[in-house]
Amino acid sequence: MNDSKGETSVSAIVSLLKSSMSADNSQSFGYVVIYTSFGVVRGRTSFAFGQPSNSDSPDAESGVADEIIELHNVSVEHYSNHLPTATFERLYVKLADIHGFAIVDAQG
């Protein structure tokens, strides 16, 4: 994937996820399903994801906040057979590694 296409994809993902959050930056949906190179990830976006970036934070200088998404209460179905399923309290995924995603409502 070339850089401009990758940046456009990441920007679209971030915009869609942020627009799906409620006015108080809480997640208005049940969870997000993310398709990555290593497996299928299910989790809830962190509260910090909906917040405007803080230019005074150390992450803002390194650009880390713009490159990853923090998820909570995560399950991962790995594509490889030797590690089929894992759960994590918190997982960080590079936005550039996201191949697709779905937003699932609270009932789904």
N, C-alpha and C positions, 0 to 999 in steps of 0.2 A: 504494500500500500504506500503510495507516495505521501509526502508530508502534508501537502495542502488537502488531500482527500482525507487523511487521518485527522487533521485538525477540524475539518468540517464535520466528520462523524462524531468526534468527541464533543464538539460544541452542540450538535443536535441532541446527543444523549443527555448532556447536562441540562439543556433547555427543557427537554421533555420531562425529565425527572423533577426539576424544580417547579415546573408549571403544574405538576400533579400533586404538589404539596399544598396543604391548606394555608390560609392567611397567617396563622401563627407559626408557620414553618414546621408544623407537625405533619407526619405522613398521613395523607388522606386515603391511602390504599392499604391493603393487607400486607403485601410484600412485593419485592421485585425479583424477577428471575432473570439472571444474566448468563448468556452463553459466551464462554471464554475458550481459549485454546486448551485449557487443562480440564474443563468440565462445566457442569451446569451448577450455578450458584444461586441459592435462594436465601433472601434475608431482608432486613429492614434498613433503609438508609438512616444514617446518623442525623441527629439534630443539627450538627455543625454543617452538614451538606447544604442545608437551606439558607444558611447565614451568608451575608455578604463577606467577601474576603477581607481580612484585616491586614492592611499594608504594613502594620508594625510588627506582625508576628514573624518568627523566624522562618516558618514555612512559606510565607509570601515571597521572601527574598529568593528562596531556592526554587520556587514554582511548584513545590510538591503538592500543595493544596489544589492546584489546577490539573494535576496528573493522576490522582487517585480518587477512589470513592471508598468511604468507610461504611461497612455494613455491620449490623448487629444481629445476634441470634441466627447465625448462618449455618446452612447445610450445603455441602458440596458433593455432588455425584461426579466423581472423577471418571474420565474416559478410559483410563488405564485399568486393567483388571486387578493389579496387585494392591490397589488402594481404592476400593469401590465407593465408600461413603465416609465423610468426615463431618464433624460439627465443630463450630467455633463460636465463642462468645462475640468475637470481633474479628473481622477480616478486611484487609485492604486490597483492592483490585486496581491495577493500572487501567485507566480509561482507554488507553490505546489497545488493550488486550480484549476489549469487549467487542464481540462479533454480532451480538443482537441482545435484545432484552424484552421482557414482557412485564407489565404492571398488572398485578392480580388484586382484585378487591378483597375486602375483609371476609366475605363469605366464601371465596374461591379457594 
